[in-house]
């Protein structure tokens, strides 16, 4: 009853950005990526692959709400 329509889980209206990138003003070499219409699986896959790179210090993700298929990914890198 409260669950969104299955079509809404992956469809983005035309003109909508798939991802937004926001640099962190407080910490150097940190950015937050908000990826729309993706779930925990994609967030974990991206985090895992990022952590294989030697330039990546930190990579973590969260899903703001279980019924919203959006992933927020935070990444910190070295000064490369």
Secondary structure, DSSP 8 states (H G I E B T S, - for coil): --S--GGGGT---TT--SEEEEE-SSSTTEEEEEEET--HHHHHHHHHHHHTSTTEEEEEEE-S-TTS-EEEEEEEE---
